[in-house]
Amino acid sequence: MRWFKALMPKEHPFFELLARHSQTLVDGAQALEGMLRGGNEIEIYCEKINRHENEADNITREVMTAIRRSFITPFDRSDIKNLITSMDDAIDQMQQTAKAVALFEVREFEQPMREMGAIIANCAALVVRAIPLLKSIGPNVTLLAAITEELTRLEGKVDDLHDLGLKRLFLKHRNNNAMDYIVGADIYDHLEKVADRFDDVANEINSIVIEQV
């Protein structure tokens, strides 16, 4: 029986990999939030974001390899691919934000930026809650729906803060240095894109739920 079991197709630990990736989102978002507080530790937080993004990339590659090699998958292969890609895009955008901060040597951040960072951290925490629920979608449909609705609501709140922040930035710098406005607007745009990617994650989770129930 031992040799027979060895020949049986094995299911790769997709949920474990997805859970590990979701934790990099939490760690990256916490580092992003710390970076947006400003001060002398900005470089440290930027490095943390880069490290978590690299870890997320490695996990994404593991998932893609497992999709190709697995005989059995917990749900449709394209759904797994789309979910991990949307999650990876979220932390990629965190890294892009950190790169902009380092490039332009930003040391202080507007209040709406800090609020956006806090919301992004909440989004990451919601994703880390949602992933384990996909193991048993039927009993968790209501909770998954609530989580994805909250992710979409938070993305809308970030959009509002983006618009508010740009308006304040314009009023602050319209008679002064235009470069300060350009740099600030770039950071606002990156933060908005992070939230957009979390909304994409919510959409992918919804798609999986719809197909499985």
C-alpha positions in Angstrom: 0.0 0.0 0.0 2.9 2.3 0.6 4.0 2.4 -3.0 0.3 2.8 -4.1 -0.1 5.8 -1.9 3.1 7.3 -3.3 1.6 7.1 -6.7 -1.6 8.8 -5.8 -1.9 12.5 -6.8 -1.2 14.8 -4.0 -3.0 18.1 -3.3 -0.6 21.0 -2.8 -1.0 23.1 0.3 -2.7 26.0 -1.6 -4.5 27.3 1.5 -1.3 27.3 3.5 0.5 29.2 0.7 -2.4 31.7 0.4 -2.4 32.2 4.2 1.3 32.8 4.2 0.9 35.4 1.4 -1.9 37.1 3.2 0.4 37.5 6.2 2.9 39.3 4.0 0.1 41.8 3.2 -0.5 42.4 6.9 3.3 42.8 7.6 3.7 45.0 4.5 0.7 47.2 5.4 1.9 47.6 9.0 5.3 48.7 7.7 3.6 51.1 5.2 1.6 52.6 8.1 4.8 53.0 10.1 6.5 54.7 7.1 3.7 57.2 6.8 4.2 58.4 10.4 7.4 60.0 9.1 10.5 60.6 11.2 13.9 59.0 11.3 12.8 55.4 10.7 11.4 55.8 7.2 14.3 53.9 5.6 13.8 51.1 8.0 10.1 50.8 7.1 10.8 51.0 3.4 13.3 48.2 3.7 10.7 46.1 5.6 8.2 46.7 2.8 10.7 45.6 0.2 11.5 42.5 2.3 7.9 41.5 2.6 7.3 42.1 -1.1 10.1 39.8 -2.0 8.7 37.1 0.3 5.3 37.6 -1.3 6.8 37.1 -4.8 8.4 33.9 -3.7 5.1 32.5 -2.4 3.4 33.6 -5.6 5.9 31.6 -7.6 5.2 28.6 -5.4 1.5 28.9 -6.0 2.0 29.2 -9.8 4.2 26.2 -9.8 1.7 24.2 -7.7 -1.1 25.1 -10.1 0.9 23.6 -13.0 1.9 20.5 -11.2 -1.2 19.7 -9.2 -3.7 17.1 -10.2 -6.1 18.2 -7.6 -6.9 21.9 -6.7 -9.4 23.1 -4.2 -11.2 25.2 -6.8 -10.7 26.3 -10.4 -7.0 26.9 -11.3 -7.7 30.2 -12.9 -9.5 31.4 -9.8 -6.4 30.5 -7.7 -4.2 32.3 -10.1 -6.3 35.4 -10.2 -6.6 35.5 -6.4 -2.9 35.2 -5.7 -2.1 37.7 -8.5 -4.5 40.3 -7.0 -3.0 39.7 -3.6 0.5 40.1 -5.0 -0.4 43.2 -6.9 -1.5 44.8 -3.5 1.9 44.4 -1.9 3.6 45.4 -5.2 1.8 48.7 -4.9 3.0 49.1 -1.3 6.5 48.7 -2.6 5.9 51.2 -5.3 4.8 53.7 -2.6 7.9 53.0 -0.6 10.1 53.5 -3.7 8.5 56.9 -4.4 9.1 57.9 -0.8 12.7 56.9 -1.0 13.2 58.4 -4.4 11.9 61.8 -3.5 13.3 61.7 0.1 10.0 62.5 1.7 10.1 62.9 5.4 6.7 64.2 6.4 3.3 63.0 5.3 -0.1 64.7 5.2 -2.9 63.5 7.6 -5.0 62.0 4.8 -2.0 59.9 3.7 -1.7 58.5 7.3 -5.4 57.8 7.3 -5.1 56.0 4.0 -2.3 53.9 5.5 -4.4 52.9 8.5 -7.3 51.9 6.2 -4.9 49.8 4.0 -3.7 48.0 7.2 -7.4 47.2 7.9 -7.8 45.9 4.4 -4.9 43.5 4.9 -6.3 42.3 8.2 -9.6 41.5 6.5 -7.9 39.5 3.8 -6.0 37.4 6.3 -9.3 36.7 8.0 -11.0 35.7 4.7 -8.4 33.3 3.3 -9.0 30.4 5.8 -12.7 30.7 5.3 -12.3 29.6 1.7 -11.5 26.1 2.9 -15.2 25.7 3.8 -17.1 28.2 1.7 -20.6 26.9 2.3 -20.8 27.6 6.1 -18.9 30.9 5.7 -20.7 32.5 2.8 -22.3 35.2 4.9 -19.0 36.1 6.7 -17.1 36.1 3.4 -19.7 38.4 1.9 -19.4 40.8 4.8 -15.6 40.9 4.6 -15.6 41.6 0.8 -18.3 44.3 1.3 -16.1 45.9 3.9 -13.1 45.8 1.7 -15.1 47.6 -1.1 -16.4 50.1 1.4 -12.8 50.8 2.7 -11.6 51.2 -0.9 -14.3 53.9 -1.4 -13.1 55.6 1.8 -9.6 55.7 0.5 -10.8 57.2 -2.8 -12.5 60.0 -0.8 -9.3 60.6 1.2 -7.3 60.7 -2.1 -9.5 63.4 -3.5 -9.5 65.4 -0.2 -5.8 65.1 0.1 -5.2 66.3 -3.5 -7.4 69.3 -2.9 -5.6 70.2 0.3 -2.2 69.7 -1.4 -3.2 72.0 -4.2 -4.4 74.7 -1.9 -1.2 74.4 0.1 1.2 74.6 -2.8 -0.6 76.5 -5.5 1.4 79.7 -4.8 4.6 77.9 -3.8 6.8 75.0 -5.0 5.0 73.0 -7.7 7.4 70.0 -7.1 6.0 69.5 -3.6 2.5 69.1 -5.1 3.8 66.7 -7.8 5.5 64.5 -5.2 2.6 64.5 -2.8 0.2 63.7 -5.6 2.3 60.8 -6.7 2.3 59.3 -3.2 -1.5 59.8 -3.0 -1.9 58.0 -6.3 0.2 55.1 -5.1 -1.8 54.7 -1.9 -5.0 54.8 -3.8 -3.8 52.0 -6.1 -3.0 49.8 -3.0 -6.6 50.1 -1.9 -7.8 49.4 -5.5 -5.8 46.2 -5.5 -7.4 45.1 -2.2 -10.8 45.7 -3.9 -9.6 43.4 -6.7 -8.9 40.8 -4.0 -12.4 41.2 -2.7 -13.8 40.7 -6.3 -11.7 37.5 -6.7 -13.0 36.1 -3.4 -16.5 36.9 -4.5 -16.0 35.2 -7.8 -14.8 32.0 -6.0 -17.7 32.1 -3.6 -20.2 32.4 -6.4 -18.8 29.5 -8.3 -18.7 27.2 -5.3 -22.1 27.8 -3.8 
